[in-house]
Amino acid sequence: MAEELRIPQLGVTMTEGVIGEWLADDGAAVEAGQPLYVLATDKTETEIEAPAAGTLVILGVPEETYPVGTLVGRIE
């Protein structure tokens, strides 16, 4: 079963974030806890980690702004 990767809400007032860069390639095997992408907000940059092991499917585009909760990838 696929794990969805959604833009997390990192703070109470956060409404959107920018994918700075993906740290793993589309189709790459990833491990739980491995950093997947850099999420930039108006206050900080944070590495978002894989919630599970599997194959990464990238949906979100670097340098694009996404609302909190937007599906930006999957781990299959």
PDB file of N, CA, C and O in Angstrom:
ATOM      1  N   MET A   1       0.844  -1.180   0.000  1.00  0.00           N
ATOM      2  CA  MET A   1       0.000   0.000   0.000  1.00  0.00           C
ATOM      3  C   MET A   1       0.887   1.240   0.000  1.00  0.00           C
ATOM      4  O   MET A   1       1.844   1.317   0.770  1.00  0.00           O
ATOM      5  N   ALA A   2       0.581   2.197  -0.845  1.00  0.00           N
ATOM      6  CA  ALA A   2       1.392   3.400  -1.002  1.00  0.00           C
ATOM      7  C   ALA A   2       1.225   4.350   0.183  1.00  0.00           C
ATOM      8  O   ALA A   2       0.132   4.503   0.730  1.00  0.00           O
ATOM      9  N   GLU A   3       2.322   4.976   0.561  1.00  0.00           N
ATOM     10  CA  GLU A   3       2.317   6.040   1.562  1.00  0.00           C
ATOM     11  C   GLU A   3       2.279   7.360   0.807  1.00  0.00           C
ATOM     12  O   GLU A   3       3.104   7.587  -0.078  1.00  0.00           O
ATOM     13  N   GLU A   4       1.339   8.229   1.142  1.00  0.00           N
ATOM     14  CA  GLU A   4       1.255   9.526   0.481  1.00  0.00           C
ATOM     15  C   GLU A   4       2.198  10.516   1.141  1.00  0.00           C
ATOM     16  O   GLU A   4       2.345  10.540   2.363  1.00  0.00           O
ATOM     17  N   LEU A   5       2.830  11.325   0.319  1.00  0.00           N
ATOM     18  CA  LEU A   5       3.692  12.401   0.804  1.00  0.00           C
ATOM     19  C   LEU A   5       2.960  13.707   0.550  1.00  0.00           C
ATOM     20  O   LEU A   5       2.789  14.124  -0.596  1.00  0.00           O
ATOM     21  N   ARG A   6       2.532  14.343   1.623  1.00  0.00           N
ATOM     22  CA  ARG A   6       1.788  15.598   1.525  1.00  0.00           C
ATOM     23  C   ARG A   6       2.576  16.713   2.196  1.00  0.00           C
ATOM     24  O   ARG A   6       3.376  16.462   3.097  1.00  0.00           O
ATOM     25  N   ILE A   7       2.350  17.941   1.754  1.00  0.00           N
ATOM     26  CA  ILE A   7       3.008  19.090   2.383  1.00  0.00           C
ATOM     27  C   ILE A   7       2.521  19.165   3.830  1.00  0.00           C
ATOM     28  O   ILE A   7       1.327  19.337   4.073  1.00  0.00           O
ATOM     29  N   PRO A   8       3.447  19.037   4.796  1.00  0.00           N
ATOM     30  CA  PRO A   8       3.040  19.067   6.203  1.00  0.00           C
ATOM     31  C   PRO A   8       2.856  20.495   6.712  1.00  0.00           C
ATOM     32  O   PRO A   8       3.440  21.438   6.178  1.00  0.00           O
ATOM     33  N   GLN A   9       2.050  20.636   7.736  1.00  0.00           N
ATOM     34  CA  GLN A   9       1.902  21.926   8.395  1.00  0.00           C
ATOM     35  C   GLN A   9       2.913  21.962   9.530  1.00  0.00           C
ATOM     36  O   GLN A   9       2.735  21.291  10.546  1.00  0.00           O
ATOM     37  N   LEU A  10       3.971  22.742   9.362  1.00  0.00           N
ATOM     38  CA  LEU A  10       5.070  22.768  10.325  1.00  0.00           C
ATOM     39  C   LEU A  10       4.870  23.787  11.429  1.00  0.00           C
ATOM     40  O   LEU A  10       5.593  23.769  12.425  1.00  0.00           O
ATOM     41  N   GLY A  11       3.915  24.663  11.270  1.00  0.00           N
ATOM     42  CA  GLY A  11       3.629  25.674  12.288  1.00  0.00           C
ATOM     43  C   GLY A  11       2.164  26.043  12.241  1.00  0.00           C
ATOM     44  O   GLY A  11       1.479  25.776  11.253  1.00  0.00           O
ATOM     45  N   VAL A  12       1.688  26.651  13.297  1.00  0.00           N
ATOM     46  CA  VAL A  12       0.264  26.985  13.418  1.00  0.00           C
ATOM     47  C   VAL A  12      -0.208  27.894  12.287  1.00  0.00           C
ATOM     48  O   VAL A  12      -1.333  27.751  11.807  1.00  0.00           O
ATOM     49  N   THR A  13       0.626  28.811  11.865  1.00  0.00           N
ATOM     50  CA  THR A  13       0.205  29.779  10.840  1.00  0.00           C
ATOM     51  C   THR A  13       0.615  29.381   9.423  1.00  0.00           C
ATOM     52  O   THR A  13       0.299  30.093   8.470  1.00  0.00           O
ATOM     53  N   MET A  14       1.311  28.259   9.272  1.00  0.00           N
ATOM     54  CA  MET A  14       1.768  27.841   7.937  1.00  0.00           C
ATOM     55  C   MET A  14       0.590  27.433   7.067  1.00  0.00           C
ATOM     56  O   MET A  14      -0.248  26.631   7.479  1.00  0.00           O
ATOM     57  N   THR A  15       0.529  27.989   5.857  1.00  0.00           N
ATOM     58  CA  THR A  15      -0.541  27.657   4.919  1.00  0.00           C
ATOM     59  C   THR A  15      -0.016  27.067   3.618  1.00  0.00           C
ATOM     60  O   THR A  15      -0.767  26.445   2.866  1.00  0.00           O
ATOM     61  N   GLU A  16       1.304  27.266   3.344  1.00  0.00           N
ATOM     62  CA  GLU A  16       1.896  26.764   2.111  1.00  0.00           C
ATOM     63  C   GLU A  16       3.390  26.590   2.284  1.00  0.00           C
ATOM     64  O   GLU A  16       3.988  27.112   3.224  1.00  0.00           O
ATOM     65  N   GLY A  17       3.987  25.842   1.356  1.00  0.00           N
ATOM     66  CA  GLY A  17       5.428  25.636   1.371  1.00  0.00           C
ATOM     67  C   GLY A  17       5.946  25.437  -0.032  1.00  0.00           C
ATOM     68  O   GLY A  17       5.182  25.154  -0.954  1.00  0.00           O
ATOM     69  N   VAL A  18       7.244  25.586  -0.191  1.00  0.00           N
ATOM     70  CA  VAL A  18       7.907  25.448  -1.481  1.00  0.00           C
ATOM     71  C   VAL A  18       8.850  24.246  -1.409  1.00  0.00           C
ATOM     72  O   VAL A  18       9.644  24.128  -0.475  1.00  0.00           O
ATOM     73  N   ILE A  19       8.759  23.365  -2.390  1.00  0.00           N
ATOM     74  CA  ILE A  19       9.728  22.271  -2.473  1.00  0.00           C
ATOM     75  C   ILE A  19      11.012  22.872  -3.012  1.00  0.00           C
ATOM     76  O   ILE A  19      11.091  23.245  -4.182  1.00  0.00           O
ATOM     77  N   GLY A  20      12.020  22.964  -2.151  1.00  0.00           N
ATOM     78  CA  GLY A  20      13.301  23.534  -2.567  1.00  0.00           C
ATOM     79  C   GLY A  20      14.025  22.610  -3.528  1.00  0.00           C
ATOM     80  O   GLY A  20      14.484  23.034  -4.589  1.00  0.00           O
ATOM     81  N   GLU A  21      14.124  21.345  -3.147  1.00  0.00           N
ATOM     82  CA  GLU A  21      14.751  20.337  -4.000  1.00  0.00           C
ATOM     83  C   GLU A  21      14.402  18.959  -3.478  1.00  0.00           C
ATOM     84  O   GLU A  21      14.153  18.777  -2.286  1.00  0.00           O
ATOM     85  N   TRP A  22      14.385  17.999  -4.373  1.00  0.00           N
ATOM     86  CA  TRP A  22      14.245  16.598  -3.985  1.00  0.00           C
ATOM     87  C   TRP A  22      15.632  16.061  -3.702  1.00  0.00           C
ATOM     88  O   TRP A  22      16.569  16.327  -4.455  1.00  0.00           O
ATOM     89  N   LEU A  23      15.773  15.303  -2.617  1.00  0.00           N
ATOM     90  CA  LEU A  23      17.061  14.747  -2.211  1.00  0.00           C
ATOM     91  C   LEU A  23      17.237  13.304  -2.676  1.00  0.00           C
ATOM     92  O   LEU A  23      18.303  12.715  -2.496  1.00  0.00           O
ATOM     93  N   ALA A  24      16.193  12.740  -3.271  1.00  0.00           N
ATOM     94  CA  ALA A  24      16.233  11.398  -3.861  1.00  0.00           C
ATOM     95  C   ALA A  24      15.590  11.498  -5.243  1.00  0.00           C
ATOM     96  O   ALA A  24      14.748  12.365  -5.480  1.00  0.00           O
ATOM     97  N   ASP A  25      15.981  10.626  -6.135  1.00  0.00           N
ATOM     98  CA  ASP A  25      15.463  10.642  -7.507  1.00  0.00           C
ATOM     99  C   ASP A  25      14.140   9.891  -7.612  1.00  0.00           C
ATOM    100  O   ASP A  25      13.858   8.984  -6.829  1.00  0.00           O
ATOM    101  N   ASP A  26      13.340  10.286  -8.590  1.00  0.00           N
ATOM    102  CA  ASP A  26      12.106   9.567  -8.894  1.00  0.00           C
ATOM    103  C   ASP A  26      12.454   8.118  -9.224  1.00  0.00           C
ATOM    104  O   ASP A  26      13.338   7.860 -10.040  1.00  0.00           O
ATOM    105  N   GLY A  27      11.766   7.183  -8.595  1.00  0.00           N
ATOM    106  CA  GLY A  27      12.018   5.767  -8.836  1.00  0.00           C
ATOM    107  C   GLY A  27      13.087   5.167  -7.942  1.00  0.00           C
ATOM    108  O   GLY A  27      13.368   3.971  -8.024  1.00  0.00           O
ATOM    109  N   ALA A  28      13.687   5.991  -7.085  1.00  0.00           N
ATOM    110  CA  ALA A  28      14.747   5.494  -6.199  1.00  0.00           C
ATOM    111  C   ALA A  28      14.161   4.696  -5.041  1.00  0.00           C
ATOM    112  O   ALA A  28      13.055   4.970  -4.576  1.00  0.00           O
ATOM    113  N   ALA A  29      14.916   3.712  -4.589  1.00  0.00           N
ATOM    114  CA  ALA A  29      14.555   2.979  -3.378  1.00  0.00           C
ATOM    115  C   ALA A  29      14.945   3.850  -2.191  1.00  0.00           C
ATOM    116  O   ALA A  29      16.076   4.330  -2.115  1.00  0.00           O
ATOM    117  N   VAL A  30      14.008   4.056  -1.260  1.00  0.00           N
ATOM    118  CA  VAL A  30      14.271   4.878  -0.082  1.00  0.00           C
ATOM    119  C   VAL A  30      13.975   4.078   1.183  1.00  0.00           C
ATOM    120  O   VAL A  30      13.199   3.123   1.165  1.00  0.00           O
ATOM    121  N   GLU A  31      14.602   4.482   2.265  1.00  0.00           N
ATOM    122  CA  GLU A  31      14.402   3.853   3.571  1.00  0.00           C
ATOM    123  C   GLU A  31      13.609   4.787   4.470  1.00  0.00           C
ATOM    124  O   GLU A  31      13.668   6.005   4.300  1.00  0.00           O
ATOM    125  N   ALA A  32      12.879   4.243   5.413  1.00  0.00           N
ATOM    126  CA  ALA A  32      12.153   5.052   6.394  1.00  0.00           C
ATOM    127  C   ALA A  32      13.147   5.948   7.126  1.00  0.00           C
ATOM    128  O   ALA A  32      14.204   5.489   7.558  1.00  0.00           O
ATOM    129  N   GLY A  33      12.808   7.216   7.261  1.00  0.00           N
ATOM    130  CA  GLY A  33      13.667   8.178   7.939  1.00  0.00           C
ATOM    131  C   GLY A  33      14.667   8.876   7.037  1.00  0.00           C
ATOM    132  O   GLY A  33      15.343   9.811   7.466  1.00  0.00           O
ATOM    133  N   GLN A  34      14.767   8.435   5.798  1.00  0.00           N
ATOM    134  CA  GLN A  34      15.693   9.059   4.841  1.00  0.00           C
ATOM    135  C   GLN A  34      15.133  10.408   4.404  1.00  0.00           C
ATOM    136  O   GLN A  34      13.948  10.494   4.079  1.00  0.00           O
ATOM    137  N   PRO A  35      15.953  11.477   4.385  1.00  0.00           N
ATOM    138  CA  PRO A  35      15.471  12.769   3.887  1.00  0.00           C
ATOM    139  C   PRO A  35      15.068  12.666   2.410  1.00  0.00           C
ATOM    140  O   PRO A  35      15.821  12.149   1.585  1.00  0.00           O
ATOM    141  N   LEU A  36      13.863  13.169   2.092  1.00  0.00           N
ATOM    142  CA  LEU A  36      13.342  13.082   0.720  1.00  0.00           C
ATOM    143  C   LEU A  36      13.386  14.410  -0.017  1.00  0.00           C
ATOM    144  O   LEU A  36      13.775  14.471  -1.184  1.00  0.00           O
ATOM    145  N   TYR A  37      12.981  15.481   0.674  1.00  0.00           N
ATOM    146  CA  TYR A  37      12.983  16.792   0.018  1.00  0.00           C
ATOM    147  C   TYR A  37      13.146  17.899   1.044  1.00  0.00           C
ATOM    148  O   TYR A  37      12.933  17.702   2.241  1.00  0.00           O
ATOM    149  N   VAL A  38      13.529  19.070   0.548  1.00  0.00           N
ATOM    150  CA  VAL A  38      13.656  20.252   1.389  1.00  0.00           C
ATOM    151  C   VAL A  38      12.389  21.076   1.204  1.00  0.00           C
ATOM    152  O   VAL A  38      12.021  21.432   0.084  1.00  0.00           O
ATOM    153  N   LEU A  39      11.727  21.374   2.321  1.00  0.00           N
ATOM    154  CA  LEU A  39      10.515  22.192   2.305  1.00  0.00           C
ATOM    155  C   LEU A  39      10.863  23.569   2.861  1.00  0.00           C
ATOM    156  O   LEU A  39      11.321  23.691   3.997  1.00  0.00           O
ATOM    157  N   ALA A  40      10.644  24.596   2.060  1.00  0.00           N
ATOM    158  CA  ALA A  40      10.937  25.965   2.473  1.00  0.00           C
ATOM    159  C   ALA A  40       9.643  26.699   2.778  1.00  0.00           C
ATOM    160  O   ALA A  40       8.667  26.602   2.034  1.00  0.00           O
ATOM    161  N   THR A  41       9.649  27.435   3.880  1.00  0.00           N
ATOM    162  CA  THR A  41       8.529  28.301   4.236  1.00  0.00           C
ATOM    163  C   THR A  41       9.078  29.710   4.374  1.00  0.00           C
ATOM    164  O   THR A  41      10.262  29.946   4.132  1.00  0.00           O
ATOM    165  N   ASP A  42       8.230  30.638   4.758  1.00  0.00           N
ATOM    166  CA  ASP A  42       8.710  32.006   4.926  1.00  0.00           C
ATOM    167  C   ASP A  42       9.658  32.143   6.119  1.00  0.00           C
ATOM    168  O   ASP A  42      10.329  33.165   6.257  1.00  0.00           O
ATOM    169  N   LYS A  43       9.719  31.117   6.989  1.00  0.00           N
ATOM    170  CA  LYS A  43      10.545  31.210   8.184  1.00  0.00           C
ATOM    171  C   LYS A  43      11.710  30.226   8.251  1.00  0.00           C
ATOM    172  O   LYS A  43      12.683  30.474   8.964  1.00  0.00           O
ATOM    173  N   THR A  44      11.629  29.116   7.521  1.00  0.00           N
ATOM    174  CA  THR A  44      12.643  28.079   7.691  1.00  0.00           C
ATOM    175  C   THR A  44      12.724  27.145   6.488  1.00  0.00           C
ATOM    176  O   THR A  44      11.858  27.157   5.613  1.00  0.00           O
ATOM    177  N   GLU A  45      13.774  26.341   6.463  1.00  0.00           N
ATOM    178  CA  GLU A  45      13.896  25.227   5.511  1.00  0.00           C
ATOM    179  C   GLU A  45      14.045  23.959   6.334  1.00  0.00           C
ATOM    180  O   GLU A  45      14.826  23.919   7.285  1.00  0.00           O
ATOM    181  N   THR A  46      13.295  22.920   5.971  1.00  0.00           N
ATOM    182  CA  THR A  46      13.280  21.670   6.719  1.00  0.00           C
ATOM    183  C   THR A  46      13.377  20.497   5.764  1.00  0.00           C
ATOM    184  O   THR A  46      12.730  20.482   4.717  1.00  0.00           O
ATOM    185  N   GLU A  47      14.195  19.506   6.131  1.00  0.00           N
ATOM    186  CA  GLU A  47      14.241  18.270   5.350  1.00  0.00           C
ATOM    187  C   GLU A  47      13.082  17.387   5.797  1.00  0.00           C
ATOM    188  O   GLU A  47      12.927  17.115   6.988  1.00  0.00           O
ATOM    189  N   ILE A  48      12.270  16.941   4.847  1.00  0.00           N
ATOM    190  CA  ILE A  48      11.140  16.058   5.133  1.00  0.00           C
ATOM    191  C   ILE A  48      11.587  14.622   4.876  1.00  0.00           C
ATOM    192  O   ILE A  48      12.126  14.302   3.817  1.00  0.00           O
ATOM    193  N   GLU A  49      11.353  13.770   5.866  1.00  0.00           N
ATOM    194  CA  GLU A  49      11.829  12.390   5.804  1.00  0.00           C
ATOM    195  C   GLU A  49      10.763  11.426   5.301  1.00  0.00           C
ATOM    196  O   GLU A  49       9.565  11.696   5.378  1.00  0.00           O
ATOM    197  N   ALA A  50      11.228  10.304   4.789  1.00  0.00           N
ATOM    198  CA  ALA A  50      10.337   9.237   4.323  1.00  0.00           C
ATOM    199  C   ALA A  50       9.641   8.587   5.517  1.00  0.00           C
ATOM    200  O   ALA A  50      10.301   8.228   6.492  1.00  0.00           O
ATOM    201  N   PRO A  51       8.313   8.431   5.454  1.00  0.00           N
ATOM    202  CA  PRO A  51       7.590   7.775   6.542  1.00  0.00           C
ATOM    203  C   PRO A  51       7.703   6.253   6.490  1.00  0.00           C
ATOM    204  O   PRO A  51       7.373   5.572   7.460  1.00  0.00           O
ATOM    205  N   ALA A  52       8.170   5.719   5.361  1.00  0.00           N
ATOM    206  CA  ALA A  52       8.263   4.264   5.178  1.00  0.00           C
ATOM    207  C   ALA A  52       9.295   3.966   4.099  1.00  0.00           C
ATOM    208  O   ALA A  52       9.726   4.865   3.377  1.00  0.00           O
ATOM    209  N   ALA A  53       9.686   2.715   3.993  1.00  0.00           N
ATOM    210  CA  ALA A  53      10.608   2.287   2.945  1.00  0.00           C
ATOM    211  C   ALA A  53       9.820   1.908   1.694  1.00  0.00           C
ATOM    212  O   ALA A  53       8.666   1.490   1.784  1.00  0.00           O
ATOM    213  N   GLY A  54      10.449   2.054   0.529  1.00  0.00           N
ATOM    214  CA  GLY A  54       9.813   1.680  -0.729  1.00  0.00           C
ATOM    215  C   GLY A  54      10.426   2.432  -1.890  1.00  0.00           C
ATOM    216  O   GLY A  54      11.571   2.879  -1.824  1.00  0.00           O
ATOM    217  N   THR A  55       9.653   2.567  -2.953  1.00  0.00           N
ATOM    218  CA  THR A  55      10.093   3.260  -4.160  1.00  0.00           C
ATOM    219  C   THR A  55       9.436   4.634  -4.219  1.00  0.00           C
ATOM    220  O   THR A  55       8.216   4.751  -4.103  1.00  0.00           O
ATOM    221  N   LEU A  56      10.251   5.677  -4.400  1.00  0.00           N
ATOM    222  CA  LEU A  56       9.761   7.049  -4.428  1.00  0.00           C
ATOM    223  C   LEU A  56       9.147   7.396  -5.781  1.00  0.00           C
ATOM    224  O   LEU A  56       9.751   7.163  -6.828  1.00  0.00           O
ATOM    225  N   VAL A  57       7.943   7.954  -5.743  1.00  0.00           N
ATOM    226  CA  VAL A  57       7.281   8.493  -6.938  1.00  0.00           C
ATOM    227  C   VAL A  57       7.100   9.985  -6.686  1.00  0.00           C
ATOM    228  O   VAL A  57       6.356  10.378  -5.788  1.00  0.00           O
ATOM    229  N   ILE A  58       7.772  10.811  -7.470  1.00  0.00           N
ATOM    230  CA  ILE A  58       7.732  12.262  -7.292  1.00  0.00           C
ATOM    231  C   ILE A  58       6.597  12.862  -8.117  1.00  0.00           C
ATOM    232  O   ILE A  58       6.479  12.603  -9.315  1.00  0.00           O
ATOM    233  N   LEU A  59       5.771  13.661  -7.462  1.00  0.00           N
ATOM    234  CA  LEU A  59       4.682  14.370  -8.135  1.00  0.00           C
ATOM    235  C   LEU A  59       4.884  15.886  -8.091  1.00  0.00           C
ATOM    236  O   LEU A  59       4.483  16.595  -9.014  1.00  0.00           O
ATOM    237  N   GLY A  60       5.498  16.376  -7.028  1.00  0.00           N
ATOM    238  CA  GLY A  60       5.698  17.818  -6.846  1.00  0.00           C
ATOM    239  C   GLY A  60       6.929  18.314  -7.578  1.00  0.00           C
ATOM    240  O   GLY A  60       7.930  17.606  -7.693  1.00  0.00           O
ATOM    241  N   VAL A  61       6.842  19.537  -8.070  1.00  0.00           N
ATOM    242  CA  VAL A  61       7.908  20.152  -8.858  1.00  0.00           C
ATOM    243  C   VAL A  61       8.735  21.090  -7.967  1.00  0.00           C
ATOM    244  O   VAL A  61       8.169  21.906  -7.240  1.00  0.00           O
ATOM    245  N   PRO A  62      10.071  20.977  -8.019  1.00  0.00           N
ATOM    246  CA  PRO A  62      10.910  21.894  -7.254  1.00  0.00           C
ATOM    247  C   PRO A  62      10.628  23.354  -7.614  1.00  0.00           C
ATOM    248  O   PRO A  62      10.318  23.688  -8.757  1.00  0.00           O
ATOM    249  N   GLU A  63      10.746  24.203  -6.603  1.00  0.00           N
ATOM    250  CA  GLU A  63      10.544  25.656  -6.703  1.00  0.00           C
ATOM    251  C   GLU A  63       9.072  26.046  -6.881  1.00  0.00           C
ATOM    252  O   GLU A  63       8.773  27.221  -7.094  1.00  0.00           O
ATOM    253  N   GLU A  64       8.158  25.087  -6.799  1.00  0.00           N
ATOM    254  CA  GLU A  64       6.726  25.395  -6.861  1.00  0.00           C
ATOM    255  C   GLU A  64       6.182  25.530  -5.434  1.00  0.00           C
ATOM    256  O   GLU A  64       6.660  24.870  -4.511  1.00  0.00           O
ATOM    257  N   THR A  65       5.185  26.386  -5.271  1.00  0.00           N
ATOM    258  CA  THR A  65       4.529  26.600  -3.983  1.00  0.00           C
ATOM    259  C   THR A  65       3.274  25.749  -3.934  1.00  0.00           C
ATOM    260  O   THR A  65       2.488  25.733  -4.881  1.00  0.00           O
ATOM    261  N   TYR A  66       3.086  25.028  -2.806  1.00  0.00           N
ATOM    262  CA  TYR A  66       1.940  24.149  -2.627  1.00  0.00           C
ATOM    263  C   TYR A  66       1.257  24.434  -1.299  1.00  0.00           C
ATOM    264  O   TYR A  66       1.938  24.672  -0.302  1.00  0.00           O
ATOM    265  N   PRO A  67      -0.078  24.416  -1.260  1.00  0.00           N
ATOM    266  CA  PRO A  67      -0.792  24.558   0.011  1.00  0.00           C
ATOM    267  C   PRO A  67      -0.532  23.343   0.911  1.00  0.00           C
ATOM    268  O   PRO A  67      -0.255  22.246   0.426  1.00  0.00           O
ATOM    269  N   VAL A  68      -0.624  23.555   2.210  1.00  0.00           N
ATOM    270  CA  VAL A  68      -0.510  22.458   3.175  1.00  0.00           C
ATOM    271  C   VAL A  68      -1.512  21.363   2.795  1.00  0.00           C
ATOM    272  O   VAL A  68      -2.662  21.658   2.470  1.00  0.00           O
ATOM    273  N   GLY A  69      -1.082  20.118   2.836  1.00  0.00           N
ATOM    274  CA  GLY A  69      -1.940  18.988   2.532  1.00  0.00           C
ATOM    275  C   GLY A  69      -1.888  18.514   1.092  1.00  0.00           C
ATOM    276  O   GLY A  69      -2.462  17.475   0.767  1.00  0.00           O
ATOM    277  N   THR A  70      -1.210  19.257   0.219  1.00  0.00           N
ATOM    278  CA  THR A  70      -1.118  18.877  -1.193  1.00  0.00           C
ATOM    279  C   THR A  70      -0.262  17.624  -1.353  1.00  0.00           C
ATOM    280  O   THR A  70       0.811  17.522  -0.758  1.00  0.00           O
ATOM    281  N   LEU A  71      -0.732  16.680  -2.146  1.00  0.00           N
ATOM    282  CA  LEU A  71       0.013  15.463  -2.447  1.00  0.00           C
ATOM    283  C   LEU A  71       1.170  15.806  -3.382  1.00  0.00           C
ATOM    284  O   LEU A  71       0.953  16.292  -4.492  1.00  0.00           O
ATOM    285  N   VAL A  72       2.416  15.549  -2.923  1.00  0.00           N
ATOM    286  CA  VAL A  72       3.582  15.861  -3.741  1.00  0.00           C
ATOM    287  C   VAL A  72       4.396  14.621  -4.099  1.00  0.00           C
ATOM    288  O   VAL A  72       5.377  14.715  -4.837  1.00  0.00           O
ATOM    289  N   GLY A  73       3.998  13.468  -3.588  1.00  0.00           N
ATOM    290  CA  GLY A  73       4.711  12.240  -3.926  1.00  0.00           C
ATOM    291  C   GLY A  73       4.102  11.047  -3.213  1.00  0.00           C
ATOM    292  O   GLY A  73       3.182  11.180  -2.406  1.00  0.00           O
ATOM    293  N   ARG A  74       4.644   9.868  -3.533  1.00  0.00           N
ATOM    294  CA  ARG A  74       4.200   8.606  -2.916  1.00  0.00           C
ATOM    295  C   ARG A  74       5.412   7.728  -2.701  1.00  0.00           C
ATOM    296  O   ARG A  74       6.433   7.861  -3.377  1.00  0.00           O
ATOM    297  N   ILE A  75       5.277   6.829  -1.745  1.00  0.00           N
ATOM    298  CA  ILE A  75       6.250   5.757  -1.589  1.00  0.00           C
ATOM    299  C   ILE A  75       5.479   4.470  -1.791  1.00  0.00           C
ATOM    300  O   ILE A  75       4.555   4.161  -1.038  1.00  0.00           O
ATOM    301  N   GLU A  76       5.862   3.720  -2.815  1.00  0.00           N
ATOM    302  CA  GLU A  76       5.134   2.494  -3.178  1.00  0.00           C
ATOM    303  C   GLU A  76       5.930   1.264  -2.804  1.00  0.00           C
ATOM    304  O   GLU A  76       5.478   0.143  -3.033  1.00  0.00           O
TER     305      GLU A  76
END
